[in-house]
Amino acid sequence: MEEKETDYLLKIENLNMEFKMPALRFDTLKERMVNFFKGKRVKSRRLQVLDNINCEIKKGESLGVIGHNGAGKSTLLKIVAGIYRPTAGKVDLKGSVVLLNLGAGFDMEATAEENVYLNGAILGFSRKQMKKRFKSIIEFAELEDFVKMPLKNFSSGMVSRLGFAIAIDVHPDLLLVDEVLSVGDANFQKKCIEKINEMKKSGVSFMFVSHNIAQVKNLCENTLWIENSKVMGYGPSEEICKKYYDYCTGNRPESAKN
């Protein structure tokens, strides 16, 4: 019997992530040196950030990722992007990926123009390739009057607009969005959502980390809810977001109270 061809773009199986944290903290170099010569070793402890995460995304689909701060959402995106290597488990990605995180990959001392080329280089595009994209990027970001201005003088919303404009213009197979849409003004958010829906129709997939539940329900077919490193819910966005809302308002299932 022939094996059925996989129809997913991203599949995450039994994913675990631990960080090694020092149990003791030495605040000064002197303290470090004294303890070193005394033969004291800095003990460490294991911090479980993600525990047995399973989910998948098909071509043209969007997956929302919700949960409280510190739940492990951004860590999950960084693993998918290849920034972190998981402690255990499997990430099977069949295409290109771009992580869109406010300020990520930007040099705040450089101008908007310089950062377009810098981000392009990080994503594997030549200066010549980015030059062809430059006008459309700046126009979408609505930053025509600020091209020569250093990013350190930009508002967070302006940085967000530039990052989003670059990410969508390089046409990845999977775009990872970490809270970026919550920063721009209402008009730009509407513009981004329209662009996202257009890109989904062309086959681009998205993975959204967001605290904006209404936005998640609007943009994502499925949602992954992570709490204290564990999956609390995974499935249709309407259903999972309702469970999360109940959790946040105190109507928690017994499994979440422990």
N, C-alpha and C positions, 0 to 999 in steps of 0.2 A: 504494500500500500504506500503510495507516494505521500511524503510529508507536505502538509498544506503550507503554502507560502505565507510568511508573516505579513500582516496588513497594518502593523503599527510603525510609527516613526520613532517613538521612544517607549522603552519598556524598562521599568525598574523592579527588580526582584530581590526580596529579603535584604534590603539595604540597611546597613548599620554604620553609624559614625560615632567614634569616641575621640575626645580630645584629652591629651595628657596635661594635667594641671598641677603646678607645684603646691604641695601641702604647706610648705613654709615660705615666707617671703622675707627677703633681705633687701632693705630699702637703700642701702648705701654700698658703694664699692668696698669700703673698709669692712663692713659686716660680712660681705661675701668672701673677702680675702682671709679674715680671721677664722671664719668657719671652714674655709678650704684647708688652711694649715692645721686646724684642729682635727681634720679628717672627717668633719661632719658632711654627710651627703644630703643633698636636698631631696627629700622624699616627694613623691608625686602621687596623684590620685587620678582615676579615670572618670571623665565626665561623659555620660551617655547623652549625645545630642540628637541622634536619630535611632530608632529601634524598630527594625523589621518593617520597613516601608515598601509597599507594593502599589504600583499604579502604571498606567500606560496612556499614551496619546497617539491617536491616529492622524494621518495627514489631513490638514485643514481644520482640526479640532482645537479647542482651547480647554486647558485644565486650570481651574482656580486652586490656589493653595492658601488656606486660612488657618487662623489660630492666634493665640495671644503672643505678645513679644517674648522672645526667648524659646519659642516652641520648637525651632529648628527649620523654619521655612526658608530663610535666606541661605542657610547651610546646604539645604537640598538643591537649591538653584545653582550654587557654586560647584557642587558635585557634578551635576548634569553638564555644567559649562566646562568641566575639566580642571577647575582651579584647585579643588580638593580631591584627594583619593579616598574613597570610603574604606572603613575598617573591614567591612565584609559586605557581600552582596554583589549584585550585577546591575550595570547600567548599559543598556543596549540602545545606541542612538544611530539611526540610519540616515544621516544627513548633516548639514552644517548647523551650527548653533551660535547665537549671539546673546550675551548677558547684558541687559540694559538696567544699570543700577546708577542712581544719581551720583554723578561725579566720578564714576569708575572709568579709569583709562584716560582721565583728563589731567592736563598740567594747568593748574590754576594761575600760574604766572604767565602762561602763553595766551595768545589771542584766540578768538573763535576760529579764525581762518587756520591758524597753525594746529589747533586741536582737531579740526576736520581731517587734516592729513595725518596727524599722529594716530588718531583712532583708526583711520584707514589702514595704516601700516600694521597696527596691532591685529587687525582683522584679516591681514594678508593681501591687501590691495596696494598696488603701486601708486606713486604720486600722480602718474599720468591717468590712471583709472579714476582716482579720486577727483582729479581736476574736472573730468567730464561730469561728475556727480555734484560738484561743489555748488553750483547755482541752485539746483533743485533742493539740496539740503538746507541751504540758507533761507530760501524762499519758504519752505515748509515750516521751518523754525521761526519765521518772521523776525529774522535778526539782521536784515539788510543794512541797518544803520549802525550795527555794533560789530561788524566783522573784524575790525582792527583793535577792538577793546579786549584787554586781558580778562580771563574768566573770573578772576578774583573780584572784579567789580560787577559781576553779574548777580542777579537775584537767583535763588534756588530754582524758581520757575523758568528762568531763561536757560539755565544749565540743563534742566530737564528737557526743555524743548529741543535744544541742540542734540542731546544724547538720543532722543527718540527719532529725530529727523535722520541722523546718521544710521541708526540701527535699521530703520525701515527701508532706507535707500540701498543697502547692500544685499537685500533680499535673502535672508537666511531661511533654511527649512524650518527651524525652530527658534522663536524669539522668547527669551526669558525676561520677564518684566517684573522688577522688584520695586513696588510702591511708587513708580515714577508717575503714573497717571493721576495720583492724588495731589501732585505739587502744582501743576499748571492751572491757569484760570479756567473758568467754565467754558469759554469759547474754544480754547485750545484742547480741552478734554473732549469736547464734542467732535472736533476735527480729528483727533487721534482715534476715537472710537469708530468713526466712519472709515478711517484708513485701515484700522484693524479688521473690520468686517469685509472690506474690499480685498485685503490680503488673504483672509481666510478662504474667500471664494476662489482665489488663485492657487490654494493648496498650502499656504503657510500656516504652521501650527504655533500656538502660543501657550505659555505657562505663566500664570499671573500669581504673584504674591501680593495680597491686598487686604486692608482692613475695611475697605468699602464693599460691604456685602451686596448692596444693590448693583454695583458695577460688576461684581463677580457673577451674579445671577443673570445679568444682561449679556455678558460677553462669553461666558463659559458653559459648555454643555455639561461638563462634570466638574466636581470639586473634591479636593483632598483636604480633610481637616486633621491637623496635627496638634496635639496638646501634650506638653511634657515629654516630647520626643516620640510619642506613640500615635498611631493612626486611630482617631476617634470616629471617623466616618469617611466613606469614599463612595461616590456614586453621582446621580443626577444633582445638579447644582441646587435646584429648588428644595429638594429633600434635605441635603446636607446643610445648606445655609439655614434652614428652619431649625434643625437640631442644634446648630451652633448658636443661633439666637436664643433658643431655650436655655442652653448652657450658660450663656452670658447673663441672662436675666434671672438666673437662680433655679430654673426648672431643669435640674441636671439629672441624668440617669445615674443609678447607683454606681456603675462602673467608673464614672468620672469623678466621684466624690472621694475615692480612696487615694 
